[in-house]
Amino acid sequence: MKAIILFILAGLAEIGGGYLVWLWLRENASFWYGIFGSLILILYGIIPTLQSFPSFGKVYAAYGGIFILLSILWGWAIDKKAPDLFDIIGAGVCLIGVAIILWAPRS
């Protein structure tokens, strides 16, 4: 459960920070959006180091699946772009991949 919570926190930091930078550079929002977004992106870089998995690559591979799901949900909630059937199927496939990477029995 701790792993999933950390992945969600990292995803929200990455997407939220990136979104603030996007607003600054693409939507002409205040310079402070860019500063705050950049600080959140630094936090995003720190959060995955709190994972207990020993391999950087494994942590980021599993995180990628969670990021995909969170990105679809962000687009739905913030950009008001509802996911279609293929978005849902694709996110489900990614979550299955996350589960295999994290919890498959290994010797």
Residue pairs with C-beta under 8 A, 6 or more apart in sequence:
2 52
3 51
3 52
3 53
3 62
3 102
4 66
6 47
6 48
6 50
6 51
7 62
7 63
7 66
7 98
8 66
8 70
9 47
10 44
10 47
10 48
10 63
10 66
10 67
11 63
11 66
11 67
11 70
11 71
12 70
13 40
13 41
13 43
13 44
13 47
14 41
14 44
14 67
15 67
15 70
15 71
15 74
16 37
16 40
17 37
17 38
17 39
17 40
17 41
17 43
17 44
18 37
18 41
19 37
19 74
19 78
20 29
20 33
20 34
20 36
20 37
20 40
21 33
21 34
21 37
21 38
21 41
22 37
23 29
23 33
23 37
24 30
24 31
24 33
24 34
24 37
25 34
48 59
48 60
48 63
51 59
53 59
53 62
53 102
58 101
58 102
61 101
62 98
62 101
62 102
64 94
65 94
65 95
65 97
65 98
65 101
66 94
66 95
66 98
68 90
68 91
68 94
69 91
69 94
69 95
72 83
72 87
72 88
72 91
75 81
75 83
76 82
76 83
83 91
